[in-house]
């Protein structure tokens, strides 16, 4: 029944012209019906808001875990629950003591590491003095990639720690591989009705249409219809090389037309690109398997399966194991069985799946056996290098093409090679935006911004500078950029120098490592400018990093700690606490890979 049930009923039904009621009787009846209407409306409203809170937390590096939590948020009301969604680093450990229903979705980053926005949460809950959580009911969904040894390690650690603290697991942890959507949906269907049975927290009140809102009371994010299952076919309207002929790398600038897709994006987001495997590689693979193009693989031809369905370049663990069992090579068998990841990585360096098939011809696979050992073909995510304020009709990408010659053949990266072969304005690629709400410019446009992005790590900072220029932001901007040689690797030089002349780019420090005997890196420039950099942080500055996670990002992190310790006069422990405070305040943000 609606909020005004009697408004739909003609008043003549109650008080017809010929009604034999006295004036006093009509007055009494009017009051009665008004009171009844009020009670019904109050009851209707109560039914809307009597939802138990469920706390939904995500740890993510690229946005996948946040996307799953949005699905939880959308479904919670159907089970009498109000979803309060937050990133893990927004949760104080002490707050957990008051939470009776907790669902956590956490990705694993790198080799078993916590994603950036879960790191501080993990440090808090793993502390020896962390209080017990006897009243908490929980379940964990872990996202990962079986290509890595520490598959879903971050989710596993959180799941185990909550159990150790006395929290009660209401459903087993689910570990998802790269194709996470279906198992994630099944986990949601299981945990929402189950967790609604537990706890006694007061129902959420005063939040109409609760199932459509998060903790802020704002409407849940509207999902784009374009995703990795249904990408938008975008015309590649620009494809030009940025690096010079003498560069050791080929860095290319792409512009992906948005057409009538309705796609929107923000500076800091990533773009997912769905590649197609190189047709020459597919042909060679079919020949090596001694099969034909039209061999049936679960209702699809082998050629179609290898072209659009599977990752055929990177050897999987299952394939290596099967290869070692069939090759009759003792050294290969020892290498695979001893589990030494470093040795295996050294062995696999510069080799793809086709190389291995040719190196061990005694290992025979039918087309069906081979395809069963491969993983589904995945999109690649690239930091967007444009702002919609400067490029509303296209998305720009800055990508280094992976290409090398090894084992008597040319090799190319699955997606970077695919994009490189798209003819400008003539060919297309499947795309979708991956929002990255954890990598945004500060809301205060007067706040200083410090950006560290060597090589293609400059991509989001080109977007940031476009955005700040277009919006007329008054805040200072400082970019640290580096690569090997200034002559060949100074990408976007003209734009950067132009922004510097216009006053958009307040400071520009470059580090070209191979232009002198002693190598110079971006962290070197940070150390040289430690006093001023620290002053910018003290003024409320935001510190951003983008690029290689294995070495650069770790070196930059240590350089930041060192300069804070030096300029503040504090020891390293206090400098680390300073950095953690920056992270907590969302003033130290990373986009690393």
C-alpha positions as CSV (number, residue, x, y, z in Angstrom):
1,X,0.0,0.0,0.0
2,X,1.3,3.5,-0.8
3,X,2.1,6.3,1.5
4,X,-1.2,8.0,0.8
5,X,-3.7,5.1,0.5
6,X,-6.9,7.2,0.9
7,X,-5.9,9.8,-1.6
8,X,-6.9,7.4,-4.3
9,X,-10.4,6.9,-2.9
10,X,-13.1,9.5,-3.9
11,X,-14.2,11.4,-0.8
12,X,-17.8,11.0,-2.0
13,X,-17.4,7.3,-1.1
14,X,-17.1,8.4,2.6
15,X,-19.3,11.5,2.5
16,X,-21.9,11.3,-0.3
17,X,-24.1,14.4,-0.7
18,X,-27.0,12.5,0.7
19,X,-25.1,10.9,3.6
20,X,-27.3,10.8,6.8
21,X,-24.3,12.0,9.0
22,X,-24.4,14.9,11.3
23,X,-21.7,17.5,11.2
24,X,-20.2,16.1,14.4
25,X,-20.2,12.6,13.0
26,X,-18.5,13.7,9.8
27,X,-15.9,15.5,11.8
28,X,-15.2,12.3,14.0
29,X,-15.0,10.1,10.9
30,X,-12.6,12.5,9.2
31,X,-10.3,12.3,12.2
32,X,-10.6,8.5,12.4
33,X,-9.7,8.0,8.8
34,X,-6.8,10.5,9.1
35,X,-5.4,8.6,12.1
36,X,-5.8,5.3,10.3
37,X,-4.0,6.7,7.2
38,X,-1.1,7.9,9.4
39,X,-0.7,4.6,11.1
40,X,-0.7,2.7,7.7
41,X,1.8,5.1,6.3
42,X,4.0,4.8,9.4
43,X,3.8,1.0,9.1
44,X,4.7,1.1,5.4
45,X,7.7,3.3,6.2
46,X,8.8,1.0,9.0
47,X,8.7,-2.0,6.7
48,X,11.1,-0.1,4.4
49,X,13.7,0.8,7.0
50,X,13.8,-2.2,9.3
51,X,16.9,-3.7,7.8
52,X,19.8,-5.1,9.7
53,X,23.2,-3.7,8.8
54,X,25.8,-5.9,7.1
55,X,29.3,-4.4,6.8
56,X,30.8,-5.0,3.4
57,X,34.5,-4.3,3.0
58,X,36.8,-4.6,0.0
59,X,40.5,-4.7,-0.7
60,X,41.3,-4.0,-4.3
61,X,44.1,-2.8,-6.6
62,X,42.2,-2.6,-9.9
63,X,38.5,-2.4,-8.7
64,X,37.3,-6.0,-9.1
65,X,36.7,-6.5,-5.4
66,X,34.8,-3.2,-5.2
67,X,32.7,-4.3,-8.1
68,X,31.7,-7.5,-6.3
69,X,30.8,-5.5,-3.2
70,X,28.5,-3.3,-5.3
71,X,26.7,-6.5,-6.3
72,X,26.3,-7.3,-2.6
73,X,25.1,-3.8,-1.9
74,X,22.4,-4.1,-4.7
75,X,21.2,-7.5,-3.4
76,X,21.3,-7.0,0.4
77,X,17.8,-5.5,0.9
78,X,16.2,-8.6,-0.5
79,X,17.5,-10.5,2.5
80,X,16.5,-7.9,5.1
81,X,20.0,-6.3,5.1
82,X,21.4,-2.8,4.7
83,X,24.9,-2.9,3.2
84,X,27.4,-0.5,4.5
85,X,30.2,-0.6,2.0
86,X,33.8,0.7,2.6
87,X,37.4,0.0,1.6
88,X,39.3,-2.0,4.2
89,X,41.6,0.9,5.0
90,X,38.6,3.0,6.0
91,X,37.9,0.5,8.8
92,X,39.3,1.1,12.3
93,X,40.2,-2.1,14.0
94,X,38.3,-1.0,17.1
95,X,35.1,-0.6,15.0
96,X,35.1,-4.4,14.3
97,X,34.2,-5.0,17.9
98,X,30.7,-3.5,17.3
99,X,30.1,-5.3,14.0
100,X,28.1,-8.5,14.1
101,X,27.8,-9.1,10.3
102,X,30.9,-8.7,8.1
103,X,31.5,-9.7,4.5
104,X,35.0,-9.1,3.0
105,X,36.1,-9.3,-0.6
106,X,39.8,-9.0,-1.1
107,X,42.1,-9.4,-4.1
108,X,45.7,-10.5,-3.9
109,X,48.3,-8.2,-5.3
110,X,51.8,-9.2,-6.6
111,X,53.2,-12.3,-5.0
112,X,50.7,-12.8,-2.2
113,X,50.6,-9.2,-1.0
114,X,47.7,-7.2,0.4
115,X,46.3,-4.6,-2.0
116,X,47.2,-1.0,-1.1
117,X,43.9,-0.2,0.4
118,X,43.9,-3.3,2.7
119,X,47.5,-3.1,4.0
120,X,46.7,-0.9,7.1
121,X,43.7,-3.0,8.0
122,X,45.8,-6.1,7.8
123,X,48.6,-4.6,10.0
124,X,45.9,-3.7,12.6
125,X,44.1,-7.0,12.8
126,X,47.3,-9.1,12.8
127,X,48.7,-7.1,15.8
128,X,49.2,-9.2,19.0
129,X,47.0,-6.8,21.0
130,X,44.0,-7.0,18.6
131,X,40.9,-7.6,20.7
132,X,38.8,-10.7,20.3
133,X,35.8,-10.6,17.9
134,X,33.5,-13.2,19.5
135,X,30.3,-11.4,18.4
136,X,31.3,-11.1,14.7
137,X,29.9,-13.3,12.0
138,X,31.8,-13.2,8.7
139,X,32.7,-14.7,5.4
140,X,35.5,-13.9,2.9
141,X,35.6,-14.0,-0.9
142,X,39.2,-14.0,-2.2
143,X,40.1,-13.0,-5.7
144,X,43.4,-14.1,-7.3
145,X,45.2,-15.7,-10.2
146,X,46.4,-19.3,-10.2
147,X,49.3,-18.3,-12.3
148,X,50.9,-17.1,-9.1
149,X,52.2,-19.4,-6.4
150,X,50.5,-17.4,-3.6
151,X,47.0,-17.8,-5.1
152,X,44.4,-15.7,-3.1
153,X,46.9,-15.3,-0.3
154,X,45.6,-12.0,1.0
155,X,42.0,-13.3,1.3
156,X,43.3,-16.5,3.0
157,X,45.3,-14.6,5.6
158,X,42.3,-12.3,6.5
159,X,40.0,-15.3,6.7
160,X,42.3,-17.2,9.0
161,X,43.1,-14.2,11.2
162,X,39.4,-13.4,11.8
163,X,38.9,-17.1,12.8
164,X,41.9,-16.8,15.2
165,X,40.3,-13.7,16.8
166,X,37.2,-15.7,17.6
167,X,34.9,-14.5,14.8
168,X,32.4,-17.0,13.5
169,X,32.6,-18.0,9.9
170,X,29.1,-18.4,8.5
171,X,30.2,-19.8,5.1
172,X,33.5,-21.2,3.8
173,X,35.9,-18.8,2.1
174,X,35.6,-19.0,-1.7
175,X,38.8,-18.5,-3.7
176,X,38.3,-17.2,-7.3
177,X,40.6,-17.4,-10.3
178,X,40.6,-14.7,-13.0
179,X,37.1,-15.7,-14.1
180,X,35.6,-14.6,-10.8
181,X,32.1,-13.5,-11.7
182,X,30.2,-16.8,-11.5
183,X,31.7,-18.1,-8.2
184,X,31.4,-14.6,-6.7
185,X,27.7,-14.5,-7.6
186,X,27.2,-18.0,-6.1
187,X,29.0,-16.9,-2.9
188,X,26.7,-13.8,-2.6
189,X,23.7,-16.0,-3.0
190,X,24.9,-18.2,-0.2
191,X,26.2,-15.7,2.3
192,X,23.4,-13.0,2.3
193,X,20.6,-15.3,3.5
194,X,22.9,-17.0,5.9
195,X,24.4,-14.0,7.5
196,X,21.0,-12.4,7.9
197,X,20.2,-15.1,10.5
198,X,22.9,-13.9,12.9
199,X,23.6,-11.0,15.2
200,X,21.4,-8.6,17.1
201,X,22.5,-5.1,15.9
202,X,19.7,-2.6,15.8
203,X,18.0,-2.4,12.4
204,X,19.0,0.5,10.1
205,X,16.6,3.3,10.5
206,X,15.7,6.5,8.5
207,X,17.1,5.2,5.2
208,X,14.3,4.9,2.7
209,X,14.9,2.6,-0.3
210,X,17.7,1.1,1.8
211,X,18.6,-1.6,-0.7
212,X,19.7,1.0,-3.2
213,X,22.0,3.0,-0.9
214,X,25.4,2.7,0.7
215,X,26.8,4.1,3.9
216,X,26.8,7.6,2.5
217,X,23.1,7.5,1.7
218,X,23.9,8.1,-1.9
219,X,22.5,6.0,-4.7
220,X,24.6,3.0,-5.6
221,X,26.9,3.4,-8.5
222,X,25.2,2.8,-11.9
223,X,27.0,0.1,-13.8
224,X,28.0,0.5,-17.3
225,X,26.6,-2.1,-19.7
226,X,30.1,-2.6,-21.1
227,X,32.3,-5.0,-19.2
228,X,34.8,-7.8,-19.9
229,X,32.0,-10.2,-20.9
230,X,30.4,-7.6,-23.2
231,X,33.0,-5.1,-24.2
232,X,32.3,-2.1,-26.5
233,X,33.9,-2.4,-29.9
234,X,35.9,0.8,-30.2
235,X,37.6,2.2,-33.3
236,X,41.3,2.8,-32.8
237,X,41.4,6.4,-34.1
238,X,45.0,7.1,-33.3
239,X,48.1,4.9,-33.1
240,X,51.4,6.7,-33.1
241,X,54.8,5.9,-31.7
242,X,56.1,8.2,-28.9
243,X,59.6,6.8,-28.3
244,X,62.4,7.6,-30.7
245,X,64.0,5.2,-33.2
246,X,67.0,4.7,-30.9
247,X,64.9,3.7,-27.9
248,X,65.2,0.2,-26.5
249,X,61.4,0.2,-26.2
250,X,58.5,1.0,-28.5
251,X,56.0,3.2,-26.6
252,X,52.8,3.9,-28.5
253,X,50.0,6.4,-27.9
254,X,46.5,5.1,-28.7
255,X,43.2,6.8,-28.8
256,X,40.1,4.7,-28.5
257,X,36.9,6.3,-29.9
258,X,33.9,6.1,-27.6
259,X,31.3,6.8,-30.3
260,X,27.7,6.3,-29.1
261,X,28.7,3.9,-26.3
262,X,27.7,6.2,-23.5
263,X,31.0,5.3,-21.7
264,X,32.1,7.8,-19.1
265,X,35.4,7.8,-17.3
266,X,37.5,9.9,-14.9
267,X,41.2,10.7,-14.6
268,X,42.7,7.9,-12.7
269,X,40.6,5.1,-14.1
270,X,41.9,2.1,-16.1
271,X,40.7,0.8,-19.4
272,X,40.2,-2.9,-20.0
273,X,41.1,-4.1,-23.5
274,X,40.1,-7.5,-24.8
275,X,42.8,-8.9,-27.0
276,X,42.7,-11.4,-29.9
277,X,45.6,-13.9,-30.2
278,X,48.0,-13.3,-33.1
279,X,46.6,-15.3,-36.1
280,X,50.1,-16.4,-37.1
281,X,50.7,-17.8,-33.6
282,X,47.4,-19.6,-33.8
283,X,48.3,-21.2,-37.1
284,X,51.7,-22.3,-35.9
285,X,50.1,-23.8,-32.7
286,X,47.5,-25.8,-34.7
287,X,50.3,-27.1,-36.9
288,X,52.4,-28.1,-33.8
289,X,49.4,-30.0,-32.4
290,X,49.1,-31.8,-35.7
291,X,45.4,-30.8,-35.8
292,X,43.1,-29.0,-38.2
293,X,41.5,-25.6,-37.9
294,X,38.0,-27.1,-37.7
295,X,38.8,-29.6,-34.9
296,X,35.8,-29.5,-32.5
297,X,36.5,-28.1,-29.0
298,X,33.3,-28.1,-27.0
299,X,31.2,-26.9,-30.0
300,X,33.8,-24.4,-31.3
301,X,36.5,-24.9,-33.9
302,X,40.0,-25.2,-32.7
303,X,41.0,-22.0,-34.6
304,X,38.2,-20.0,-33.0
305,X,39.1,-21.4,-29.5
306,X,42.8,-20.5,-29.8
307,X,42.1,-17.1,-31.4
308,X,39.4,-15.8,-29.0
309,X,39.1,-18.1,-26.1
310,X,42.4,-19.1,-24.5
311,X,45.7,-17.7,-23.2
312,X,48.0,-19.6,-25.6
313,X,51.2,-17.6,-25.0
314,X,51.9,-17.9,-21.3
315,X,52.5,-21.5,-20.1
316,X,50.2,-22.5,-17.3
317,X,51.3,-24.6,-14.3
318,X,49.1,-27.5,-15.4
319,X,50.7,-27.4,-18.9
320,X,54.2,-27.4,-17.4
321,X,53.4,-30.3,-15.2
322,X,51.8,-32.3,-18.1
323,X,54.8,-31.4,-20.4
324,X,57.3,-32.7,-17.8
325,X,55.4,-35.9,-17.5
326,X,55.4,-36.5,-21.2
327,X,58.7,-35.1,-22.4
328,X,61.0,-37.8,-21.0
329,X,63.5,-35.2,-19.9
330,X,64.9,-35.7,-16.4
331,X,66.1,-32.1,-16.0
332,X,62.7,-30.6,-16.9
333,X,61.0,-33.1,-14.6
334,X,63.3,-32.0,-11.7
335,X,62.7,-28.3,-12.5
336,X,58.9,-28.6,-12.4
337,X,58.8,-31.0,-9.4
338,X,61.1,-29.1,-7.0
339,X,58.8,-26.1,-6.8
340,X,61.6,-23.5,-7.0
341,X,59.8,-20.5,-8.5
342,X,63.0,-18.5,-9.3
343,X,64.5,-21.4,-11.2
344,X,61.3,-21.9,-13.1
345,X,61.1,-18.2,-14.0
346,X,64.7,-18.3,-15.2
347,X,63.9,-21.3,-17.4
348,X,60.7,-19.8,-18.8
349,X,62.4,-16.4,-19.6
350,X,61.8,-15.6,-23.3
351,X,59.9,-18.8,-23.9
352,X,56.2,-19.1,-24.7
353,X,54.0,-22.2,-24.9
354,X,54.8,-22.8,-28.6
355,X,58.6,-22.6,-27.8
356,X,58.1,-25.3,-25.2
357,X,56.1,-27.6,-27.5
358,X,59.0,-27.3,-30.0
359,X,61.7,-27.8,-27.4
360,X,60.2,-31.1,-26.2
361,X,58.7,-32.8,-29.3
362,X,58.4,-36.1,-27.4
363,X,55.5,-34.5,-25.4
364,X,52.4,-35.0,-27.5
365,X,49.1,-33.4,-26.9
366,X,45.8,-33.8,-28.7
367,X,43.9,-30.6,-29.4
368,X,41.4,-31.4,-26.7
369,X,44.2,-32.2,-24.1
370,X,46.1,-29.0,-24.9
371,X,43.1,-26.7,-24.7
372,X,42.0,-28.2,-21.4
373,X,45.4,-27.2,-19.9
374,X,45.1,-23.5,-21.0
375,X,43.4,-20.6,-19.1
376,X,40.7,-18.4,-20.5
377,X,41.9,-15.4,-22.5
378,X,41.8,-12.3,-20.2
379,X,41.6,-8.6,-20.8
380,X,44.6,-6.3,-20.0
381,X,44.1,-3.2,-17.9
382,X,45.9,0.0,-18.8
383,X,46.0,3.3,-16.9
384,X,44.1,5.9,-18.9
385,X,46.3,8.8,-20.0
386,X,43.6,11.3,-20.7
387,X,40.9,13.3,-18.9
388,X,37.3,13.5,-20.1
389,X,37.6,17.2,-19.6
390,X,40.1,17.3,-22.5
391,X,39.1,14.2,-24.4
392,X,35.3,13.5,-23.9
393,X,34.9,11.4,-27.0
394,X,38.0,9.2,-26.7
395,X,40.2,7.4,-24.2
396,X,44.0,7.7,-24.5
397,X,46.4,4.9,-23.6
398,X,50.2,5.0,-23.3
399,X,51.6,1.4,-23.9
400,X,55.0,-0.1,-24.3
401,X,54.8,-2.9,-26.9
402,X,56.3,-6.2,-25.7
403,X,58.3,-7.6,-28.5
404,X,61.5,-9.7,-28.8
405,X,63.2,-12.3,-30.9
406,X,63.9,-15.7,-29.3
407,X,64.1,-19.3,-30.4
408,X,64.2,-18.4,-34.1
409,X,60.9,-16.5,-34.0
410,X,59.5,-13.1,-33.2
411,X,57.4,-12.8,-30.1
412,X,54.9,-10.0,-29.1
413,X,52.8,-9.2,-26.1
414,X,49.3,-10.6,-26.3
415,X,47.5,-7.3,-26.0
416,X,50.2,-4.7,-26.8
417,X,51.0,-6.6,-30.0
418,X,47.3,-6.9,-30.8
419,X,46.8,-3.1,-30.4
420,X,49.9,-2.3,-32.4
421,X,48.4,-4.2,-35.4
422,X,45.2,-2.3,-35.3
423,X,45.1,0.0,-38.3
424,X,44.4,3.6,-37.3
425,X,40.7,4.4,-37.9
426,X,40.1,1.1,-39.6
427,X,40.1,-1.5,-36.9
428,X,38.6,-1.9,-33.5
429,X,39.2,-3.4,-30.1
430,X,36.8,-4.5,-27.3
431,X,37.1,-2.1,-24.4
432,X,35.4,-1.3,-21.0
433,X,36.3,1.1,-18.2
434,X,37.5,-0.1,-14.9
435,X,36.8,2.7,-12.4
436,X,39.5,3.2,-9.8
437,X,38.0,5.3,-7.1
438,X,41.1,4.8,-5.0
439,X,43.2,6.8,-7.5
440,X,41.6,10.2,-7.8
441,X,42.8,13.8,-7.8
442,X,42.1,15.5,-4.4
443,X,38.6,17.0,-4.1
444,X,40.3,20.2,-2.9
445,X,41.6,21.7,-6.2
446,X,44.0,23.9,-4.2
447,X,45.9,20.9,-2.7
448,X,49.4,20.3,-4.0
449,X,49.9,17.2,-6.1
450,X,53.2,15.3,-6.4
451,X,53.4,12.6,-9.1
452,X,56.1,10.0,-9.6
453,X,55.8,8.1,-12.9
454,X,58.8,6.9,-14.9
455,X,58.3,5.4,-18.4
456,X,54.6,4.5,-19.2
457,X,53.9,5.3,-15.5
458,X,53.3,8.8,-16.8
459,X,50.0,7.8,-18.2
460,X,47.6,8.7,-15.3
461,X,49.6,11.9,-14.6
462,X,49.1,13.1,-18.2
463,X,45.4,12.7,-17.4
464,X,45.8,14.5,-14.0
465,X,47.5,17.4,-15.7
466,X,44.9,17.7,-18.4
467,X,42.2,17.6,-15.7
468,X,43.8,20.3,-13.5
469,X,44.5,22.5,-16.6
470,X,40.9,22.2,-17.8
471,X,39.3,22.8,-14.4
472,X,41.6,25.8,-13.6
473,X,42.8,24.1,-10.4
474,X,45.0,26.4,-8.4
475,X,47.0,23.7,-6.6
476,X,50.6,23.2,-7.4
477,X,51.7,20.2,-9.5
478,X,55.1,18.5,-9.4
479,X,56.1,15.6,-11.7
480,X,59.0,13.2,-11.4
481,X,59.5,11.5,-14.8
482,X,62.3,9.3,-16.0
483,X,63.5,6.6,-18.5
484,X,66.8,5.6,-20.1
485,X,67.7,8.3,-22.6
486,X,66.4,11.8,-22.9
487,X,66.9,11.8,-26.7
488,X,64.8,8.7,-27.4
489,X,62.6,8.2,-24.3
490,X,61.2,11.6,-23.3
491,X,57.6,10.9,-24.2
492,X,55.1,13.7,-24.2
493,X,58.0,16.2,-23.8
494,X,56.3,18.9,-25.8
495,X,53.1,18.7,-23.7
496,X,55.0,18.7,-20.4
497,X,57.2,21.6,-21.3
498,X,54.0,23.5,-22.5
499,X,52.3,22.8,-19.2
500,X,55.4,24.0,-17.4
501,X,55.4,27.3,-19.4
502,X,51.7,27.8,-18.7
503,X,52.2,27.3,-15.0
504,X,50.1,24.2,-14.8
505,X,53.2,22.1,-14.0
506,X,54.9,23.9,-11.2
507,X,57.9,21.6,-11.1
508,X,59.3,19.0,-13.5
509,X,62.2,16.8,-12.5
510,X,63.5,14.3,-15.0
511,X,65.9,11.4,-14.5
512,X,67.4,9.7,-17.6
513,X,69.4,6.8,-16.1
514,X,71.7,6.0,-19.1
515,X,72.7,9.5,-20.1
516,X,75.7,9.5,-17.7
517,X,78.1,7.0,-16.1
518,X,76.2,7.0,-12.8
519,X,72.6,5.9,-13.1
520,X,70.0,8.4,-12.0
521,X,66.4,7.4,-11.1
522,X,63.3,9.3,-10.0
523,X,64.1,8.4,-6.4
524,X,67.4,10.1,-6.8
525,X,65.6,13.3,-7.8
526,X,63.3,12.9,-4.8
527,X,66.3,12.7,-2.4
528,X,67.8,15.8,-4.1
529,X,64.6,17.8,-3.5
530,X,63.8,16.3,-0.1
531,X,63.3,19.6,1.8
532,X,60.8,21.0,-0.7
533,X,59.0,17.7,-1.2
534,X,58.5,17.4,2.5
535,X,57.3,21.0,2.7
536,X,54.6,20.1,0.0
537,X,53.5,17.2,2.1
538,X,53.3,19.4,5.2
539,X,51.1,21.8,3.2
540,X,48.6,18.9,2.6
541,X,50.1,17.6,-0.6
542,X,49.0,14.3,-2.2
543,X,51.7,11.8,-3.3
544,X,51.0,9.6,-6.3
545,X,53.1,6.7,-7.8
546,X,52.5,4.8,-11.0
547,X,54.6,2.1,-12.6
548,X,56.5,-1.0,-11.9
549,X,55.6,-2.6,-8.5
550,X,58.5,-5.0,-8.3
551,X,61.4,-2.5,-8.0
552,X,60.5,1.1,-8.8
553,X,57.5,1.5,-6.4
554,X,59.4,-0.1,-3.6
555,X,62.4,2.1,-4.1
556,X,60.2,5.2,-4.3
557,X,58.5,4.1,-1.1
558,X,61.8,3.8,0.7
559,X,63.0,7.1,-0.7
560,X,59.9,8.7,0.7
561,X,60.4,7.3,4.1
562,X,64.1,8.3,4.1
563,X,63.4,12.0,3.1
564,X,60.6,12.3,5.7
565,X,63.0,11.0,8.4
566,X,65.7,13.4,7.3
567,X,63.6,16.5,7.0
568,X,61.4,15.9,10.1
569,X,64.3,14.8,12.3
570,X,62.5,11.6,13.2
571,X,63.7,8.0,13.1
572,X,62.6,5.5,10.5
573,X,59.8,4.1,12.7
574,X,58.2,7.5,13.0
575,X,58.7,8.2,9.3
576,X,56.9,5.0,8.5
577,X,54.0,6.1,10.8
578,X,54.0,9.4,8.9
579,X,53.7,7.5,5.6
580,X,50.9,5.3,7.0
581,X,49.0,8.5,8.1
582,X,49.3,9.7,4.5
583,X,47.8,6.4,3.3
584,X,45.0,6.6,5.9
585,X,44.2,10.1,4.7
586,X,44.2,8.9,1.0
587,X,47.1,11.2,0.4
588,X,49.6,8.5,-0.7
589,X,48.1,6.6,-3.6
590,X,49.6,4.0,-6.0
591,X,48.7,2.6,-9.3
592,X,51.4,-0.2,-9.7
593,X,51.6,-3.4,-11.7
